[in-house]
Amino acid sequence: MAPPPWLTFLCGLMVLAFGGYRLAVSLRSKEAQKRAEKRVGGLYSLPRRRHMLFGAVYVIMGVFLILAAFGIDVTGLK
């Protein structure tokens, strides 16, 4: 049994929003990056390049989920 399309669409929007947030964090200033490097752990202590990489991956996954909710096969296997 497949999940309802609205649930897939909602999950896709959430993943897309989180990816946009990660991309926004990757564009922080150098001063903010220096403050973040002083933190011991957590999401903000990561380097900006890693936020950019994972943000792009999350955006791509969110777009794929939204397209799948509309019935578009993004893999091309069908």
Phi and psi restraints in degrees (range 20) as a CNS / XPLOR table:
assign (resid 1 and name C) (resid 2 and name N)
       (resid 2 and name CA) (resid 2 and name C) 1.0 -83.6 20.0 2
assign (resid 2 and name N) (resid 2 and name CA)
       (resid 2 and name C) (resid 3 and name N) 1.0 148.6 20.0 2
assign (resid 2 and name C) (resid 3 and name N)
       (resid 3 and name CA) (resid 3 and name C) 1.0 -68.6 20.0 2
assign (resid 3 and name N) (resid 3 and name CA)
       (resid 3 and name C) (resid 4 and name N) 1.0 155.3 20.0 2
assign (resid 3 and name C) (resid 4 and name N)
       (resid 4 and name CA) (resid 4 and name C) 1.0 -64.6 20.0 2
assign (resid 4 and name N) (resid 4 and name CA)
       (resid 4 and name C) (resid 5 and name N) 1.0 148.0 20.0 2
assign (resid 4 and name C) (resid 5 and name N)
       (resid 5 and name CA) (resid 5 and name C) 1.0 -61.2 20.0 2
assign (resid 5 and name N) (resid 5 and name CA)
       (resid 5 and name C) (resid 6 and name N) 1.0 -32.1 20.0 2
assign (resid 5 and name C) (resid 6 and name N)
       (resid 6 and name CA) (resid 6 and name C) 1.0 -66.8 20.0 2
assign (resid 6 and name N) (resid 6 and name CA)
       (resid 6 and name C) (resid 7 and name N) 1.0 -31.6 20.0 2
assign (resid 6 and name C) (resid 7 and name N)
       (resid 7 and name CA) (resid 7 and name C) 1.0 -70.7 20.0 2
assign (resid 7 and name N) (resid 7 and name CA)
       (resid 7 and name C) (resid 8 and name N) 1.0 -40.6 20.0 2
assign (resid 7 and name C) (resid 8 and name N)
       (resid 8 and name CA) (resid 8 and name C) 1.0 -64.6 20.0 2
assign (resid 8 and name N) (resid 8 and name CA)
       (resid 8 and name C) (resid 9 and name N) 1.0 -40.7 20.0 2
assign (resid 8 and name C) (resid 9 and name N)
       (resid 9 and name CA) (resid 9 and name C) 1.0 -63.7 20.0 2
assign (resid 9 and name N) (resid 9 and name CA)
       (resid 9 and name C) (resid 10 and name N) 1.0 -42.7 20.0 2
assign (resid 9 and name C) (resid 10 and name N)
       (resid 10 and name CA) (resid 10 and name C) 1.0 -64.2 20.0 2
assign (resid 10 and name N) (resid 10 and name CA)
       (resid 10 and name C) (resid 11 and name N) 1.0 -43.3 20.0 2
assign (resid 10 and name C) (resid 11 and name N)
       (resid 11 and name CA) (resid 11 and name C) 1.0 -63.7 20.0 2
assign (resid 11 and name N) (resid 11 and name CA)
       (resid 11 and name C) (resid 12 and name N) 1.0 -39.2 20.0 2
assign (resid 11 and name C) (resid 12 and name N)
       (resid 12 and name CA) (resid 12 and name C) 1.0 -62.2 20.0 2
assign (resid 12 and name N) (resid 12 and name CA)
       (resid 12 and name C) (resid 13 and name N) 1.0 -40.5 20.0 2
assign (resid 12 and name C) (resid 13 and name N)
       (resid 13 and name CA) (resid 13 and name C) 1.0 -65.0 20.0 2
assign (resid 13 and name N) (resid 13 and name CA)
       (resid 13 and name C) (resid 14 and name N) 1.0 -39.8 20.0 2
assign (resid 13 and name C) (resid 14 and name N)
       (resid 14 and name CA) (resid 14 and name C) 1.0 -65.5 20.0 2
assign (resid 14 and name N) (resid 14 and name CA)
       (resid 14 and name C) (resid 15 and name N) 1.0 -43.6 20.0 2
assign (resid 14 and name C) (resid 15 and name N)
       (resid 15 and name CA) (resid 15 and name C) 1.0 -65.0 20.0 2
assign (resid 15 and name N) (resid 15 and name CA)
       (resid 15 and name C) (resid 16 and name N) 1.0 -40.3 20.0 2
assign (resid 15 and name C) (resid 16 and name N)
       (resid 16 and name CA) (resid 16 and name C) 1.0 -64.3 20.0 2
assign (resid 16 and name N) (resid 16 and name CA)
       (resid 16 and name C) (resid 17 and name N) 1.0 -41.6 20.0 2
assign (resid 16 and name C) (resid 17 and name N)
       (resid 17 and name CA) (resid 17 and name C) 1.0 -65.4 20.0 2
assign (resid 17 and name N) (resid 17 and name CA)
       (resid 17 and name C) (resid 18 and name N) 1.0 -41.6 20.0 2
assign (resid 17 and name C) (resid 18 and name N)
       (resid 18 and name CA) (resid 18 and name C) 1.0 -66.3 20.0 2
assign (resid 18 and name N) (resid 18 and name CA)
       (resid 18 and name C) (resid 19 and name N) 1.0 -36.9 20.0 2
assign (resid 18 and name C) (resid 19 and name N)
       (resid 19 and name CA) (resid 19 and name C) 1.0 -64.9 20.0 2
assign (resid 19 and name N) (resid 19 and name CA)
       (resid 19 and name C) (resid 20 and name N) 1.0 -39.3 20.0 2
assign (resid 19 and name C) (resid 20 and name N)
       (resid 20 and name CA) (resid 20 and name C) 1.0 -64.2 20.0 2
assign (resid 20 and name N) (resid 20 and name CA)
       (resid 20 and name C) (resid 21 and name N) 1.0 -37.3 20.0 2
assign (resid 20 and name C) (resid 21 and name N)
       (resid 21 and name CA) (resid 21 and name C) 1.0 -64.5 20.0 2
assign (resid 21 and name N) (resid 21 and name CA)
       (resid 21 and name C) (resid 22 and name N) 1.0 -43.1 20.0 2
assign (resid 21 and name C) (resid 22 and name N)
       (resid 22 and name CA) (resid 22 and name C) 1.0 -63.5 20.0 2
assign (resid 22 and name N) (resid 22 and name CA)
       (resid 22 and name C) (resid 23 and name N) 1.0 -37.4 20.0 2
assign (resid 22 and name C) (resid 23 and name N)
       (resid 23 and name CA) (resid 23 and name C) 1.0 -66.4 20.0 2
assign (resid 23 and name N) (resid 23 and name CA)
       (resid 23 and name C) (resid 24 and name N) 1.0 -38.2 20.0 2
assign (resid 23 and name C) (resid 24 and name N)
       (resid 24 and name CA) (resid 24 and name C) 1.0 -65.5 20.0 2
assign (resid 24 and name N) (resid 24 and name CA)
       (resid 24 and name C) (resid 25 and name N) 1.0 -38.3 20.0 2
assign (resid 24 and name C) (resid 25 and name N)
       (resid 25 and name CA) (resid 25 and name C) 1.0 -67.3 20.0 2
assign (resid 25 and name N) (resid 25 and name CA)
       (resid 25 and name C) (resid 26 and name N) 1.0 -31.5 20.0 2
assign (resid 25 and name C) (resid 26 and name N)
       (resid 26 and name CA) (resid 26 and name C) 1.0 -70.7 20.0 2
assign (resid 26 and name N) (resid 26 and name CA)
       (resid 26 and name C) (resid 27 and name N) 1.0 -15.7 20.0 2
assign (resid 26 and name C) (resid 27 and name N)
       (resid 27 and name CA) (resid 27 and name C) 1.0 -98.4 20.0 2
assign (resid 27 and name N) (resid 27 and name CA)
       (resid 27 and name C) (resid 28 and name N) 1.0 17.5 20.0 2
assign (resid 27 and name C) (resid 28 and name N)
       (resid 28 and name CA) (resid 28 and name C) 1.0 -70.6 20.0 2
assign (resid 28 and name N) (resid 28 and name CA)
       (resid 28 and name C) (resid 29 and name N) 1.0 164.1 20.0 2
assign (resid 28 and name C) (resid 29 and name N)
       (resid 29 and name CA) (resid 29 and name C) 1.0 -74.6 20.0 2
assign (resid 29 and name N) (resid 29 and name CA)
       (resid 29 and name C) (resid 30 and name N) 1.0 167.4 20.0 2
assign (resid 29 and name C) (resid 30 and name N)
       (resid 30 and name CA) (resid 30 and name C) 1.0 -65.9 20.0 2
assign (resid 30 and name N) (resid 30 and name CA)
       (resid 30 and name C) (resid 31 and name N) 1.0 -33.6 20.0 2
assign (resid 30 and name C) (resid 31 and name N)
       (resid 31 and name CA) (resid 31 and name C) 1.0 -66.3 20.0 2
assign (resid 31 and name N) (resid 31 and name CA)
       (resid 31 and name C) (resid 32 and name N) 1.0 -41.4 20.0 2
assign (resid 31 and name C) (resid 32 and name N)
       (resid 32 and name CA) (resid 32 and name C) 1.0 -66.2 20.0 2
assign (resid 32 and name N) (resid 32 and name CA)
       (resid 32 and name C) (resid 33 and name N) 1.0 -34.6 20.0 2
assign (resid 32 and name C) (resid 33 and name N)
       (resid 33 and name CA) (resid 33 and name C) 1.0 -66.2 20.0 2
assign (resid 33 and name N) (resid 33 and name CA)
       (resid 33 and name C) (resid 34 and name N) 1.0 -40.2 20.0 2
assign (resid 33 and name C) (resid 34 and name N)
       (resid 34 and name CA) (resid 34 and name C) 1.0 -65.3 20.0 2
assign (resid 34 and name N) (resid 34 and name CA)
       (resid 34 and name C) (resid 35 and name N) 1.0 -38.9 20.0 2
assign (resid 34 and name C) (resid 35 and name N)
       (resid 35 and name CA) (resid 35 and name C) 1.0 -65.7 20.0 2
assign (resid 35 and name N) (resid 35 and name CA)
       (resid 35 and name C) (resid 36 and name N) 1.0 -37.2 20.0 2
assign (resid 35 and name C) (resid 36 and name N)
       (resid 36 and name CA) (resid 36 and name C) 1.0 -70.5 20.0 2
assign (resid 36 and name N) (resid 36 and name CA)
       (resid 36 and name C) (resid 37 and name N) 1.0 -32.3 20.0 2
assign (resid 36 and name C) (resid 37 and name N)
       (resid 37 and name CA) (resid 37 and name C) 1.0 -66.6 20.0 2
assign (resid 37 and name N) (resid 37 and name CA)
       (resid 37 and name C) (resid 38 and name N) 1.0 -22.0 20.0 2
assign (resid 37 and name C) (resid 38 and name N)
       (resid 38 and name CA) (resid 38 and name C) 1.0 -76.0 20.0 2
assign (resid 38 and name N) (resid 38 and name CA)
       (resid 38 and name C) (resid 39 and name N) 1.0 -17.5 20.0 2
assign (resid 38 and name C) (resid 39 and name N)
       (resid 39 and name CA) (resid 39 and name C) 1.0 -72.9 20.0 2
assign (resid 39 and name N) (resid 39 and name CA)
       (resid 39 and name C) (resid 40 and name N) 1.0 149.6 20.0 2
assign (resid 39 and name C) (resid 40 and name N)
       (resid 40 and name CA) (resid 40 and name C) 1.0 -76.4 20.0 2
assign (resid 40 and name N) (resid 40 and name CA)
       (resid 40 and name C) (resid 41 and name N) 1.0 -43.5 20.0 2
assign (resid 40 and name C) (resid 41 and name N)
       (resid 41 and name CA) (resid 41 and name C) 1.0 -153.0 20.0 2
assign (resid 41 and name N) (resid 41 and name CA)
       (resid 41 and name C) (resid 42 and name N) 1.0 -176.4 20.0 2
assign (resid 41 and name C) (resid 42 and name N)
       (resid 42 and name CA) (resid 42 and name C) 1.0 103.0 20.0 2
assign (resid 42 and name N) (resid 42 and name CA)
       (resid 42 and name C) (resid 43 and name N) 1.0 178.4 20.0 2
assign (resid 42 and name C) (resid 43 and name N)
       (resid 43 and name CA) (resid 43 and name C) 1.0 -67.5 20.0 2
assign (resid 43 and name N) (resid 43 and name CA)
       (resid 43 and name C) (resid 44 and name N) 1.0 -38.4 20.0 2
assign (resid 43 and name C) (resid 44 and name N)
       (resid 44 and name CA) (resid 44 and name C) 1.0 -75.3 20.0 2
assign (resid 44 and name N) (resid 44 and name CA)
       (resid 44 and name C) (resid 45 and name N) 1.0 -16.0 20.0 2
assign (resid 44 and name C) (resid 45 and name N)
       (resid 45 and name CA) (resid 45 and name C) 1.0 -80.3 20.0 2
assign (resid 45 and name N) (resid 45 and name CA)
       (resid 45 and name C) (resid 46 and name N) 1.0 -6.3 20.0 2
assign (resid 45 and name C) (resid 46 and name N)
       (resid 46 and name CA) (resid 46 and name C) 1.0 -75.2 20.0 2
assign (resid 46 and name N) (resid 46 and name CA)
       (resid 46 and name C) (resid 47 and name N) 1.0 153.6 20.0 2
assign (resid 46 and name C) (resid 47 and name N)
       (resid 47 and name CA) (resid 47 and name C) 1.0 -67.6 20.0 2
assign (resid 47 and name N) (resid 47 and name CA)
       (resid 47 and name C) (resid 48 and name N) 1.0 157.7 20.0 2
assign (resid 47 and name C) (resid 48 and name N)
       (resid 48 and name CA) (resid 48 and name C) 1.0 -63.5 20.0 2
assign (resid 48 and name N) (resid 48 and name CA)
       (resid 48 and name C) (resid 49 and name N) 1.0 -35.9 20.0 2
assign (resid 48 and name C) (resid 49 and name N)
       (resid 49 and name CA) (resid 49 and name C) 1.0 -63.2 20.0 2
assign (resid 49 and name N) (resid 49 and name CA)
       (resid 49 and name C) (resid 50 and name N) 1.0 -36.7 20.0 2
assign (resid 49 and name C) (resid 50 and name N)
       (resid 50 and name CA) (resid 50 and name C) 1.0 -69.2 20.0 2
assign (resid 50 and name N) (resid 50 and name CA)
       (resid 50 and name C) (resid 51 and name N) 1.0 -37.9 20.0 2
assign (resid 50 and name C) (resid 51 and name N)
       (resid 51 and name CA) (resid 51 and name C) 1.0 -62.3 20.0 2
assign (resid 51 and name N) (resid 51 and name CA)
       (resid 51 and name C) (resid 52 and name N) 1.0 -39.7 20.0 2
assign (resid 51 and name C) (resid 52 and name N)
       (resid 52 and name CA) (resid 52 and name C) 1.0 -63.8 20.0 2
assign (resid 52 and name N) (resid 52 and name CA)
       (resid 52 and name C) (resid 53 and name N) 1.0 -44.7 20.0 2
assign (resid 52 and name C) (resid 53 and name N)
       (resid 53 and name CA) (resid 53 and name C) 1.0 -62.9 20.0 2
assign (resid 53 and name N) (resid 53 and name CA)
       (resid 53 and name C) (resid 54 and name N) 1.0 -52.5 20.0 2
assign (resid 53 and name C) (resid 54 and name N)
       (resid 54 and name CA) (resid 54 and name C) 1.0 -69.8 20.0 2
assign (resid 54 and name N) (resid 54 and name CA)
       (resid 54 and name C) (resid 55 and name N) 1.0 -31.9 20.0 2
assign (resid 54 and name C) (resid 55 and name N)
       (resid 55 and name CA) (resid 55 and name C) 1.0 -62.6 20.0 2
assign (resid 55 and name N) (resid 55 and name CA)
       (resid 55 and name C) (resid 56 and name N) 1.0 -42.8 20.0 2
assign (resid 55 and name C) (resid 56 and name N)
       (resid 56 and name CA) (resid 56 and name C) 1.0 -65.0 20.0 2
assign (resid 56 and name N) (resid 56 and name CA)
       (resid 56 and name C) (resid 57 and name N) 1.0 -39.7 20.0 2
assign (resid 56 and name C) (resid 57 and name N)
       (resid 57 and name CA) (resid 57 and name C) 1.0 -64.1 20.0 2
assign (resid 57 and name N) (resid 57 and name CA)
       (resid 57 and name C) (resid 58 and name N) 1.0 -43.6 20.0 2
assign (resid 57 and name C) (resid 58 and name N)
       (resid 58 and name CA) (resid 58 and name C) 1.0 -64.9 20.0 2
assign (resid 58 and name N) (resid 58 and name CA)
       (resid 58 and name C) (resid 59 and name N) 1.0 -38.4 20.0 2
assign (resid 58 and name C) (resid 59 and name N)
       (resid 59 and name CA) (resid 59 and name C) 1.0 -63.8 20.0 2
assign (resid 59 and name N) (resid 59 and name CA)
       (resid 59 and name C) (resid 60 and name N) 1.0 -43.5 20.0 2
assign (resid 59 and name C) (resid 60 and name N)
       (resid 60 and name CA) (resid 60 and name C) 1.0 -63.5 20.0 2
assign (resid 60 and name N) (resid 60 and name CA)
       (resid 60 and name C) (resid 61 and name N) 1.0 -44.0 20.0 2
assign (resid 60 and name C) (resid 61 and name N)
       (resid 61 and name CA) (resid 61 and name C) 1.0 -63.4 20.0 2
assign (resid 61 and name N) (resid 61 and name CA)
       (resid 61 and name C) (resid 62 and name N) 1.0 -39.9 20.0 2
assign (resid 61 and name C) (resid 62 and name N)
       (resid 62 and name CA) (resid 62 and name C) 1.0 -63.7 20.0 2
assign (resid 62 and name N) (resid 62 and name CA)
       (resid 62 and name C) (resid 63 and name N) 1.0 -41.6 20.0 2
assign (resid 62 and name C) (resid 63 and name N)
       (resid 63 and name CA) (resid 63 and name C) 1.0 -63.9 20.0 2
assign (resid 63 and name N) (resid 63 and name CA)
       (resid 63 and name C) (resid 64 and name N) 1.0 -42.2 20.0 2
assign (resid 63 and name C) (resid 64 and name N)
       (resid 64 and name CA) (resid 64 and name C) 1.0 -62.3 20.0 2
assign (resid 64 and name N) (resid 64 and name CA)
       (resid 64 and name C) (resid 65 and name N) 1.0 -40.4 20.0 2
assign (resid 64 and name C) (resid 65 and name N)
       (resid 65 and name CA) (resid 65 and name C) 1.0 -65.8 20.0 2
assign (resid 65 and name N) (resid 65 and name CA)
       (resid 65 and name C) (resid 66 and name N) 1.0 -41.0 20.0 2
assign (resid 65 and name C) (resid 66 and name N)
       (resid 66 and name CA) (resid 66 and name C) 1.0 -65.6 20.0 2
assign (resid 66 and name N) (resid 66 and name CA)
       (resid 66 and name C) (resid 67 and name N) 1.0 -43.1 20.0 2
assign (resid 66 and name C) (resid 67 and name N)
       (resid 67 and name CA) (resid 67 and name C) 1.0 -63.1 20.0 2
assign (resid 67 and name N) (resid 67 and name CA)
       (resid 67 and name C) (resid 68 and name N) 1.0 -38.6 20.0 2
assign (resid 67 and name C) (resid 68 and name N)
       (resid 68 and name CA) (resid 68 and name C) 1.0 -66.0 20.0 2
assign (resid 68 and name N) (resid 68 and name CA)
       (resid 68 and name C) (resid 69 and name N) 1.0 -33.3 20.0 2
assign (resid 68 and name C) (resid 69 and name N)
       (resid 69 and name CA) (resid 69 and name C) 1.0 -65.4 20.0 2
assign (resid 69 and name N) (resid 69 and name CA)
       (resid 69 and name C) (resid 70 and name N) 1.0 -30.0 20.0 2
assign (resid 69 and name C) (resid 70 and name N)
       (resid 70 and name CA) (resid 70 and name C) 1.0 -87.0 20.0 2
assign (resid 70 and name N) (resid 70 and name CA)
       (resid 70 and name C) (resid 71 and name N) 1.0 1.6 20.0 2
assign (resid 70 and name C) (resid 71 and name N)
       (resid 71 and name CA) (resid 71 and name C) 1.0 89.9 20.0 2
assign (resid 71 and name N) (resid 71 and name CA)
       (resid 71 and name C) (resid 72 and name N) 1.0 12.4 20.0 2
assign (resid 71 and name C) (resid 72 and name N)
       (resid 72 and name CA) (resid 72 and name C) 1.0 -90.5 20.0 2
assign (resid 72 and name N) (resid 72 and name CA)
       (resid 72 and name C) (resid 73 and name N) 1.0 127.3 20.0 2
assign (resid 72 and name C) (resid 73 and name N)
       (resid 73 and name CA) (resid 73 and name C) 1.0 -83.3 20.0 2
assign (resid 73 and name N) (resid 73 and name CA)
       (resid 73 and name C) (resid 74 and name N) 1.0 107.9 20.0 2
assign (resid 73 and name C) (resid 74 and name N)
       (resid 74 and name CA) (resid 74 and name C) 1.0 -83.7 20.0 2
assign (resid 74 and name N) (resid 74 and name CA)
       (resid 74 and name C) (resid 75 and name N) 1.0 -15.1 20.0 2
assign (resid 74 and name C) (resid 75 and name N)
       (resid 75 and name CA) (resid 75 and name C) 1.0 -87.5 20.0 2
assign (resid 75 and name N) (resid 75 and name CA)
       (resid 75 and name C) (resid 76 and name N) 1.0 -24.9 20.0 2
assign (resid 75 and name C) (resid 76 and name N)
       (resid 76 and name CA) (resid 76 and name C) 1.0 75.4 20.0 2
assign (resid 76 and name N) (resid 76 and name CA)
       (resid 76 and name C) (resid 77 and name N) 1.0 19.2 20.0 2
assign (resid 76 and name C) (resid 77 and name N)
       (resid 77 and name CA) (resid 77 and name C) 1.0 -88.3 20.0 2
assign (resid 77 and name N) (resid 77 and name CA)
       (resid 77 and name C) (resid 78 and name N) 1.0 -14.7 20.0 2
